[in-house]
Amino acid sequence: MMRDVVALVDHRIHPFELGVVCEVFGLDRTADGLPGFDFAVCAARRRRLPALGGTTLHVGHGLDRVATADLVVIPAWETGDVAVPRGVIRALRSALERGATLLSVCSGVFLLAAAGLLADRRVTCHWMHADVLARRFPTLQVEPDRLYVQDGPIITSAGTAAGIDACLYVVRCEFGARVATGIARRMVVPPHRDGGQAQYISTPVPRRAGDGDDLAPLLAWLQAHLHHRHTVAGLAERAHMSPRTFARRFADATGTTPHQWLIRQRVLLCQELLEHDDLTIDEIARRTGFGTADLLRHHFTRLVGTTPRAYRQTFGLRSGSDPGPGGTTGGLARRMIAPAPEEPGRAAQTGKPA
């Protein structure tokens, strides 16, 4: 049974990610009938480490503390191409060899990858770092739309609040749903969240460097006319190209087909309308060009990883506080891979168409 938990930190502390681990495994909840953990924070050297806002944290444990841990959590790590201390690599490899579980939160996956522990494994991380991770470590199978991924004894999670999901997942696997729900209730968070990171990503129009701007006016026009029916032949004529040339140029400029690009832009518009308006799903389907609510739900669920209704409950204006100038509170929540805040005073209970 997992009882000994250690958080391994870098030369710079990430308070929220570390705080998540401390909250789940560091608080004594035995009076509530929940299991207790022998929890500690360690670093390569015992010293004071800087954190945000001019604060510091004195880390009193060295890498010897990893030697007994059942679970080693890396709350975050340097995303740049920097050398990992040999002692850290040895400690993590020894932990795996004796059967410990490793868990990374957000950028912590970069440490595991640089230490050579993730070759050919399925992993995830914050969606903002996914491309960098895949380029630097091409043997990894990066799944950027997941909140967390387990591959053998290694669990990787997405950014910030997704660490809560991963930690509760570990608790659920080790101690069962009752214990995980009990800890989640104390933390005032859901014990399990539906969907993946896709619902938290605000995706710009994809463009490839050096492709020129010859299609830019057409793309802008399309975004303003998503409610219309479009065909490849019609778009090619508007762009003054043959259909074959248009399809090739479009793929070069956007990385996808006109059909898939339109679906993605329509889904993005759906997300915006679900966040800002009280329109029915049928009305949103008409405004975005899907035509029917069933077709909207199909594509929305496939791309976002959750239903339009669940998305509105998470990110809609009624689920959050006053957004202020410039948009809803959902933008910050998406960056944190977290739900938008609840209403004030409420706590979370548990031709061919193109």
N, C-alpha and C positions, 0 to 999 in steps of 0.2 A: 504494500500500500504506500502511495506517495505521501511522505510526511516532511521531507527535508527539501526546502526550496531556496535557491540562491539567485539573485539578480546580478548579472555581470555588466558593469558599466564602463563606458569609454572615458577618455580624457575630458569630455564635456558632458555634463548631465542634461538629459532631456526630462524635465520635471513631470510632465503629464504621463509619458510612457512609463517612467519609473513609478509614478504614483499609482497607476493602474495595477501594476504588479504588487505593490505594497498593500493596496486596498484589498485585493482578492486573497493574497496569501499571508500578509503581514499582520492583520488585525486578529485579535483573540475573540472569537465568537463562540467559544465552547459553552458559555452560559446559555446560549440559545440552542444547544444540542448539536452544533455544527463542529466539524473537525478543526483541530488546531494544527498549525504548521511551524516547524522550526525554520524560521525565515531569516535571511541575512542579505546584505548588499556587499558585493566585493568588487575589487578592481585589480589590475595587474600590480599596482603598488598602493600601500596604505598611505593616503594623503588627502589633502583638500582638493576638491575638483570644482571648477566653475560651473555655474548654471545660469539660466536666464535672469535678467533683471538685476545683475550684480550680486546674486546670492552664491553661496558655496555650500558644498556638502562634504563633510569629513567621512571618508570611507575607512572603516576600521578593520576590514577583512581583506586579506590578500587571496591569491589564487588557490591557496591550500584549502580554502573553504569550499571550493568546487568539488574536492575529492570525495565528499560524502553526500553530495546532493542527489536527490532523485529526479529533480527538475531544475534545469539551468535555463534562465530566461535572459535574453539579451534585449533590453528595452529599446535600444536604438544604437546606431553605430555610424561611423564616418562613411559617407557614400562615395567619397573620392577614392582614387587609386592609390591608397597608402598601405604600407606594410603592416601586417598584423604581428604583434609581439609573439615571439616563438613560445613563450610561456603560456600565452592564452590559447594558442593552437594545441599545444600538448595537453592542456587541461581539458579542453573540449573533446579532443579525440579520446582521452582516457575516460571521460564521462560516458561517451557513447559505447566504448568497449565494455564497460561494466554494466551497461543496460540502462543508463539514465536517459531521460527525455530532454530534448533541446527545443526551446520555443523562442522565436524571434518576433518582435513587435516592430512594425514599420521598417525602418532602415536597418534594423538588426540583422536582416537577412544578408546584408553585404558582408558582415563579419563571417557568417557561416560559409558563404560562397568563397570569400578570399582565403579561408582556412582549408579549402578543398573538401568540405563536408557535404556539398550539395550536388556533385556531378551526377547528371542524368536523373535528378529528382524533380518532382513537381513542386513548385513553390509559388508564393505570391508576395506582394509588397504593396506599398502605397502606389496608386495608379500613376502618380507623377514621376515615380522612379522606375517604373516597369521597363521602359525602353532602354534606359541606361543599364539596368541589371541584365537584361537579355543580351545587349551588345558586349558588355564586359565579360560575361560568363555564358558563352553560347551553348554549353552543354546542358544548361538548366532549362526546364520546361516551365516557363513563366506563365502563370494564369492570372492576368491582371484584373479579372472581373470577380475574384473570390475574396470574401472577407478573411478566410483563413484556409490553409491547406495542410493536411497531414500526409506525409510520405514516410512510412516507417516510423522511426523514433524521433523524427524532426517535424515540428509544426512551425509554419511561417504564417504571419498575419499581416493584414494591410495596415494603413496608417492610423495613428492615434487611437480613437475609440474602438477600432476593430480589435485592439489588444484586449479589450474587455471581453469581446465575443470569444476570442481564442482561449483566454484564461478560464472562462466559464465552461468552455468546451472540455478543457483538461479536467476540470473538477467533475463535470458530468460523466466523463469516461471513467474516472477513478472512483467516484463516490456515489454516482447515480443522480437522477434528475431532482430528487428531493433536496439534496444538499446544494446543488447548483442553483435551484430556485430560491432556496433560503438565503444564499449569499447575494443573489441578484436582488432579492427583495430588500435586503439591508442596504444595498448600494442604490436602490431606486432606479434600476435598469431592467429591461426585458431579459429573461434568461436565455432567449434565443431570438435572433432577428432573421426575418425572411429576406431573400434576395442577396445580391452581391454588390461589389463596388460599382457596377455599371450604373446603379441608380444615383450615385454620388458624383459622377463624372460629368462636367459641363464641357462638351466636346466642340471645339471650333471647326470651321470648315477645313477639312484636310487638304493640305497643299504640299507639294514637293519642291524643294529648293531648285531654282534654275529652270523651271518649266515655262516661265513667261506668264504674261497676264492676258493672253488672248481670249481665255474663257472667263475671265473675271466678271465682265459685264453680264454674261449669260448666267453665271452662278448667282449673282446678286438678283437678277430678274427672277430666277427660279425660286429663290427664297421668299420673294414677295408674292409668288403665285403658286404656292404649294397646294392650294385648294383646287387648282385646275388639273385636268387629266393631261398627261404629257406622253408623247411617244418619241422614240429615238429619231425617227424620220423628221418629226416636227422640230425637234431641238437642233438637229443637224442643219435643217433649212434656215433656222433662225441664226445659227452660227456661220452660215454660208460655207458649209462643208458637205462632203458626201457622208452618208451614214457610217461608212467604214472608217474614214479619216476622223470623223467626230468621235466615234467610240474609242479609237486609239488615243486621240488627244485628251479625251476626258479621263481615261485611265491613267495617263501620264501625269495629269494635273492633280487628280484627286486620290489615286491609288485604288479606285474601285469603279464599278459600272454605273451608268446613269440611274438604273433601276435601284441599286443598293444605296446610292447616294441620296436619292429622293426619299427612300424609306427612312434613312437615318435622320435627314433633316425634318421629316414629318414627325418622327418620334421626339426630336428635340423641341419642336414647336408644341407637341402634346405636353411635354414636361413643363414648358413655360406656362401654358394655359392651365394646367392642373395646379400649378403653384399660385397663380395670380387671380384666377377667375372661378366663378361658381357654375360654369357651363356644365350641362349634362355631357355624358360620354358620347351620346349621339351627336350633339352639337359640335363637340370637339372633333369627332370623326369627319364631319362635313367640312369644318374649317381647315383641317389639315390635309384633306385630300384622300383620306382613307375610305371615305364613303359610308362605311358601316362600322358600328361599334365592335362587332365580332372581329373584323379585319384589324381594327386599331388594337384591340386587346391582344391579338395574336402577335403582331409585330412588336408591340410595346413590351410584352412579357419576354419575348425572345431576346430583345436587345438590352433591356434594362434589368431583367432578372426579377421583376416583381410586377404586380398588376397595377393598372392605372388607379384603382381605388386605394390600394395600399400606399402607392406613391403619394397620392393627394393627402392621405391621413398623416404621412410623415412630413411632407414639405409644403403643404398648402397653407395659406395665410391663417386659416382657422386653427392650425396645429402649432403656430408659432406666435411670437410677440410681434409688436410693431416693427416692420422691416426698416423703416426710416428711408432716407434717400437712397436710390440706386438699386433697390431690389429687396428680396426676402432674406430672412435669416437662413434659408436653405443653402445659400452660397457658401457661408462659413462652415455649415454642417457638412456639406459635401467634401470640403477640403480636409475636414477632420474625420471623414468616413463615419459620421455620427448622425443620429436622427436630428431633425430640426427641433427646437425646444417646444415644450408643451405650452398651453395657455398659462398665463400668470396665475399662480396659486394652485395649479394642478400638478401632481406628481405622477410619473408614469406608473401605471399598473402593468402589476406584472403584464396605228400600226401596232406593233407589240407595245404595250404600255412601257414607258421607261422605268 
